[in-house]
Amino acid sequence: MAEKLGVLILGAGRVSKGHALAIKETPGARLAGIFDIDQGRVGAFGEQHGCPTWTDLETALREAEAQIVMIGLPNHLHAPTMITAAEAGKHIFVEKPMANTVEECDQMIAVAERVGVKVLVAHSQRFFASTVRAKELVQGGSLGKPVFATDTWYKPFGLDTRLPWFLDRAQGGGMWLMNGAHMIDRTCWVLDTEVVAVKASITTQFHDIKTDDANMALLQLKNGSYATIVHAGYSRRGVDKCEVEITCTEGMLRFDSYSNRLAVAQDGQYAPEEITRLNPFAEELKNLVGAINGTEELRITPQWGRHIMAVLEACEESSKTGREVQVR
């Protein structure tokens, strides 16, 4: 039996609990420790999970018995942290968005290719069971050819609970990078295509912040169809909604990853399907471990992470210029 790969978590924030559970549920992985500059936060995590802790990144990378790092730090730290870890010979699990800019993505890819490490960009939406089933149905052909898709997500911004970095686009903050990345990825994955051009409005309407909270984008897709992305982090008196609806020539379906709902149109109304839940974080890590061990192909490449970042940036440019923008 192959020895388990050690995983060092970078960041003891909100996502670290999910990372720890993913490691626990991945047969080929073990928790090797955690890094965070906040002594109190990293200490509490270490005590709860019985693992080594570090507050200095280079020391953690040197001392931890780890082959993989899981990066769950603020978005603007993804690129420098990933590059440092890759230079130390670690395989990379990095939360979406891959970086803060396309330029940073290119730097990350260049380093990973030079040193020969695997990089998985954690676009978790495609690992939810309802998203997997939606792709099976759409690509299976029973609903005909996809015509267009609508991806809608309304949620409270939660201003009082957000850390300062999240309120500043320069640090990778805002709803667009956080959830727009999810929405573009899951819609494109289900439709098995990528984005070639966009027309978008990425704006701030609800809060006095240096980043976005109200977004709408029209995506022109490579396969000839279109998708709309509508996302709002409202302030009050809103209604939570997270749903993708796919319209095909011979039918329709809709799904919500988080609530594990999926329904297919039957006789003029939607008929729900029973879907067994999956832990998306664990499914992601299992894939990375398999790719490192040579037993499976990496399902989300850094090149795809770059594409999503390019779409996000193109939408921001379109919003500023008022014009359609080609995705580079």
RAVENGI-V145170 format. One record per helix or strand of 3 or more residues. SS is the DSSP state (2 for helix, 1 for strand). FROM is the first residue (numbers start at 1). LEN is the number of residues. If there is no record, write none. Layout:
SS_FROM_LEN, SS_FROM_LEN
//
This chain:
1_5_6, 2_16_10, 1_29_7, 2_39_11, 2_57_7, 1_68_4, 2_75_13, 1_91_5, 2_102_14, 1_119_4, 2_124_4, 2_129_12, 1_146_11, 2_159_3, 2_164_4, 2_169_3, 2_175_17, 1_195_9, 1_214_8, 1_226_9, 1_241_8, 1_251_6, 1_261_6, 1_269_4, 2_280_14, 2_302_20
//
